[in-house]
């Protein structure tokens, strides 16, 4: 095994595809879920059927205590942590800024930003040379919305992904000497249930016309990029934010 890889939000969509990809690449995979344990088990079963090893942990990323509990479970597992994929994120639906409540704004930042920061901090404490670790890789899931702005839909969500971009660039420089590489993948329009969860199940199909390649992407196309970033083939890549967006 290549060590342990933690994939937050690994029970469905892009996260599930990433978890399966890392399982195929020889990692023991810990995938987190918030509520749907059955979906998490389906991903575990798929990884097992492909010759990999996986387990799941329930995680509320808005809770610092829950994040600490996750990494305590990682420590008890005994497999050295070698990869973290900060994939989990929420949109809190579509809203113009003028209609956005403080509670929704707070929640999306708690999950998408604070949760990712805490997971990255705990990963560094386990991977870093100065902490007795042997190095590792952190991959953050950003979004093209960070640059495009999300106007009329989710400026709040786009802003959290802008924070993820800053985390990626800054942390990459901070921990390079610790043997840790930090990169991000910025998906464009991807066929997942995120659009339906936000209230627009038809959104991906409608937006495909504005993508230069003429179609939405797939979760596996994001997983392929993450798989490359955690591999030795990307050993000289850190601080990068890779757009996987069909040219959008």
N, C-alpha and C positions, 0 to 999 in steps of 0.2 A: 504494500500500500504506500501511497505518496504522503500519508499523514491524513489529518482530519480537515475537512472543508465545511465551514458553516455557511449555509445559504438561508438568509432570512426571507420569509415569505415564499418558501419553496414548495408549497402545496398545490399551486395552480399557475397557469399562464407561463410567463417568462421564467419565474422562479423554479417551476417544476422542470422546465426544459433545461435550465442551468444545472439543477441538482442531478438530473439524469446524465448530462454531459460529463460532469465531474466524476460521477460514479464510473462511467466508461473509461475515464482517464486514470482510474486507479486510486481515487480518494475514497476514504470512508466519509460519508456525507451525513451531516446533521442538518436537517431541514426544519425550519420553524414554521409554525402556523398560528393563527390567532384563535380561530373557532372551529374550523372544519377538520376534525381529526380523521374522518373517513377519506377525505381527499389526500391528506398527508400519507395515509397508509397506502393508498393506491400508488403514489410516487415511490414509496419504499418498496412495495412489491415489484414495481417495474425495474427498479435498480437491482434488486435481488435477482430478478429473472435474467438480467444481463450480466450476472456474475459479480456484481458489486456488493457493497455493504452500506446500509443506511439506517438511521434512526431519526426520530422526530422529537421536538420539544415545543410545547405551547409557549407563546411569547406575546405579551402586550408591549410593544415597543414604546408606548407612551409612559411606561412605568420603569423608572431607574432600577427599582428593586427586582423587577422581572428580568431585566437585562443582566443584572449581576447573577441572578439565579441560573440563567442560561449558561454563563461562562463557568459557574461552579459545577454545573452538570458536565460541561466539556472537560474540566479538570478531573472529575471523577472517572471519566471514560478512560483516561490514561493514554490515548493516542495523541501525539503532539499536533497542535494546531498549526497548519501550514497555509491555509487559505480562508479568507472571509469574503463573502459576496454580500454586500449591503444592498439587497434587492427590494425588500419590503417597502411599500409606500402607499399612501392614500391620496385621494384628490379632494375629498369632502364635497364632491359634486361640482356642477358648473355654477358659476356666479360671477356677475360683474362686481367689481370692488365695492361699489356704492351699496350693494345689497348683502355684503358679506358680514356675518356676525363675528364678534370677537371670539366666541367659543369655537367656531369652525376654524378660524385662522389659527388659534392656539393649538388645536388638536393636530392639524396638518403639519405644523412645525414641530410639535412634540414627537410625532412618529417619524416624519421624513428627515428631520435635521437632528434633533437631540438624540433620537434613537440611533441613528447612523453614527453620530459622533461617539456615543458611549460604546457601541459595538467596536468601532475602530480603536478606541482607547484600550479596551480590554484585549483586543487582538494584539496590539503593540506590546502590551505588558506580558504577553505569552510568547510572541515571536521574536522580539528584539534581542540582539546579542547582549546588551547591557542587563537584560533580565534573565539571562541564561538560555535564551531561545536560539534556534538555528536559522532564523529568518523566515520569510514567507511572503505572501501576496495578498493585498487587499484590492478588491474590485468593487467600485461603487456604481450603482445604476443612477445615471443622470437622466436627462431628457433633452430633446431638441427644443422643448419649450423654454429651457433656461436661456437660450439665445433669442428665440422667436417671441417670447414674452407672454403668450397665452391670453392675449387681449380678448375680452368679451366672453371668455370661458373660465379661465383659472389662473389669473395672475398670481394668486396665492400659491398654487402648486408650482408654477414656473419659478417663483422666487425661492422655494425650498430646493429646487434642483440647481439654481444658481449657487446656493450655499454649498451644495454637494460638489460642484465644480471647484469652488474655492478650497474646500476641505481636501479634495484630491490633489490639487497643485501644491498646496502648502504642506500637507502631510508627507507627500512624496519627497520633498526636499528635507523635511525634518528627520525622516527615518531611513533615508538611503544608506547611511553609514551603519544602521542597525541590521542590514540585510533584508530590508522589507521594501518591496516595490508596491506602489499605489497608483492605480489607474482607474478610469471610469469609462463606461459605455453609455452613449447617449442615443437611445432608440428614438425613431421617428414614429410614424403611424404603424402600429403593430396590431395584428388580429388577436386580441385578447378580450376577456370579459371586463376589463377596466372601463371601457366605454359604456357598456350596459350598466355597470355599477354606478357610474357617474350620472346616468339618466339618459344617455344617447346611444342605444345599441346599434344604430345605423351609422354612427360617426365614422368608423374606419372606412366603410365603403364609400361614404360621401367624400371623404378627404383624399381618397386614392387618386382622384382626378388631378389633384394639385401636386402629386409626387412625381418628379421627373421620370422615374422608372415606370410610372403608371399603375402601381399596385401598393397595397400594404405589405409590410414585412411579416415574418412568422417568428414565433418565440424561439424556434431552433436557430434562426439566423442570429439572434442575439446571443444565444447559448454558445454558438460556434466562436463568436468573438471573445466571450468571457473565457472559454476553454483555451483559446490561444493566449490570452493575457496571463493566465495562471501557469502556462507551460514554459519550459526552458527556451522555446523558440522566441519568446518575448523577454529574454533575460536582460536586455539592454533598454527595455521600455519602462519608463516610470514617469509619472506626472502627465500622462497623456489622457485626453478625453476623446474617445473614438466615436464619431457619429456613424450609426448604422441606421440610415434613414432614407435610402433610395435617392439621395441627392437633395432632399428637402432641407 
